[in-house]
Amino acid sequence: MLPKFLKPVNVKKSNLIRLGPKKDGGYVIDKRILGKSKTLISCGLNDDWEFEKDFLKKNGECSIHAFDHTITKDFWKKRFKKDIIALLLLKKLKFNKILDVFKYCDYQFFFRENKKHHLKKIVPKRKNSKQITITEILKRYRTVVLKIDIEGDEYKILKDIGKNIKKILFLIIELHNINKNLRQIKNFLKNSDLKIIHIHGNNYGDVDEKGNPNVIELSLINSRIIKISNSLSKKKYPIKNLDYKNLKRRNDIKIKFAR
């Protein structure tokens, strides 16, 4: 069982919507935040910006700034070579898999004008021009939606996020190695106006010996900006028709909480 402090507060199911794919890369938000922020900051991009696309469809005036130091020209060269080989070996037979070969074209088409990809690594303390901190990113904005998916480095920047809570309307964050970092997560939540409204176990990370997910995806809302209930949710997680398996060939992870 997960500790009680990770249990979401009660939010009407009608307020919860999913943006992005019905697999890894899709996240749940509260639709009440749409229109309340004109800036989406995505930390960690890889080769998936479907969430960002959906967010833009819901909020057409939004600007998007993605930060990922790994998505370089060399990344795209290796990716294209790998996809071409898979295509020639008939490993990519489905239409959407064939389209993956041309992912770079989609990348170029999407990231332009008010949608920018910055080749910078998110760090707690900047040491060179190829790095940037959360505080540096947020200093020019008033209210943002912040998405963090940086494969384990998220704990290094929790303090920075905490320092900038007033500017964060909504936070989506993927947390790894939960069991080892429960105290740090609890301290972050305890000293924050951000309240969990949704939780999902990422089955790419499987479960620990207690049956708890090793990786969780949290959606948190700023309770000083959006009015929310103080009561805890009675929903069962994952939520049908809202949550989907990150990895299709594995079962989704049922989450239980300590009382």
C-alpha positions, -999 to 999 in steps of 0.1 A, spaced: 0 0 0 11 36 -7 12 60 22 -19 81 28 -1 114 19 0 102 -18 -38 98 -19 -54 124 -42 -79 149 -29 -115 146 -41 -121 162 -75 -152 156 -97 -145 131 -123 -161 154 -149 -132 179 -142 -106 153 -151 -95 149 -187 -66 131 -204 -43 148 -228 -18 129 -249 -19 93 -261 -37 64 -244 -4 49 -235 29 62 -221 31 100 -225 -5 107 -217 -14 126 -185 -45 136 -166 -52 173 -159 -81 193 -143 -98 210 -172 -104 241 -150 -67 251 -155 -73 255 -193 -73 292 -201 -58 302 -167 -22 299 -180 -7 309 -213 25 289 -208 33 252 -207 68 243 -196 78 207 -205 110 193 -189 119 161 -206 107 156 -242 123 125 -259 104 119 -291 68 124 -278 50 157 -278 14 144 -281 5 158 -247 18 193 -258 -2 190 -290 -34 182 -271 -28 210 -246 -25 234 -274 -58 222 -290 -75 230 -257 -57 263 -251 -48 278 -285 -32 309 -270 -7 289 -251 31 291 -257 51 259 -252 87 257 -240 103 222 -239 137 215 -224 156 184 -233 194 182 -239 192 148 -254 172 155 -285 201 166 -307 208 162 -345 228 131 -336 197 117 -318 176 122 -350 202 106 -372 204 75 -351 166 74 -348 161 77 -385 187 50 -393 171 26 -368 136 32 -382 147 27 -418 163 -6 -409 132 -17 -390 110 -7 -420 132 -26 -445 131 -57 -422 93 -54 -422 92 -47 -385 71 -16 -390 40 -27 -408 13 -7 -390 5 27 -405 14 46 -373 47 27 -371 55 37 -406 48 73 -398 74 71 -370 101 71 -397 91 107 -405 89 118 -368 116 144 -374 93 162 -399 66 164 -373 92 177 -348 102 205 -372 66 214 -380 55 215 -344 83 233 -327 82 267 -344 68 302 -336 55 301 -300 65 265 -295 102 260 -288 125 232 -279 156 243 -259 186 220 -259 193 225 -222 196 201 -193 175 208 -162 198 210 -132 197 222 -95 227 245 -101 238 257 -135 275 252 -144 275 260 -181 254 274 -209 240 240 -218 222 238 -184 193 257 -169 175 257 -136 138 257 -129 141 291 -113 158 306 -144 131 292 -166 102 305 -145 116 339 -137 100 354 -168 65 339 -162 37 345 -137 16 314 -140 26 282 -157 17 246 -162 48 225 -155 55 190 -167 85 171 -153 96 138 -168 134 137 -165 140 100 -156 150 101 -120 166 136 -118 133 151 -106 144 148 -70 173 171 -76 150 199 -86 122 195 -60 136 224 -39 136 246 -70 100 237 -77 91 244 -41 107 279 -43 85 287 -73 51 273 -61 34 306 -65 40 306 -102 29 270 -108 -8 266 -115 -5 229 -122 23 203 -119 26 170 -137 55 150 -125 68 115 -129 85 101 -98 109 72 -99 121 47 -72 92 57 -49 101 35 -20 136 50 -17 123 86 -19 91 87 2 105 110 28 116 135 2 83 134 -15 64 138 17 84 168 27 79 184 -7 41 179 -5 39 190 32 54 224 25 35 230 -7 2 245 -19 2 219 -46 -24 191 -39 -25 158 -57 -57 153 -77 -46 122 -97 -22 94 -94 -12 66 -118 13 38 -116 36 36 -146 39 -1 -154 72 4 -173 87 5 -138 68 -26 -126 61 -30 -88 81 -35 -57 79 -64 -32 48 -49 -16 29 -46 -49 34 -8 -51 44 9 -83 81 18 -85 72 48 -107 42 70 -103 27 99 -123 12 127 -102 -11 155 -112 -11 184 -87 -31 216 -86 -23 249 -69 -50 251 -42 -44 288 -38 -55 294 -74 -81 267 -80 -106 259 -52 -105 222 -43 -120 199 -16 -101 190 15 -116 155 15 -97 126 1 -107 108 -31 -127 76 -29 -120 67 -66 -103 35 -75 -70 38 -94 -64 33 -123 -97 51 -134 -115 34 -162 -115 53 -195 -91 79 -181 -60 59 -172 -43 35 -197 -13 12 -196 20 29 -203 32 -4 -216 4 -24 -233 18 -59 -228 18 -55 -190 -12 -52 -167 -19 -18 -153 -11 -13 -116 -39 -12 -91 -31 13 -64 -41 9 -28 -35 34 1 -28 29 37 -56 42 60 
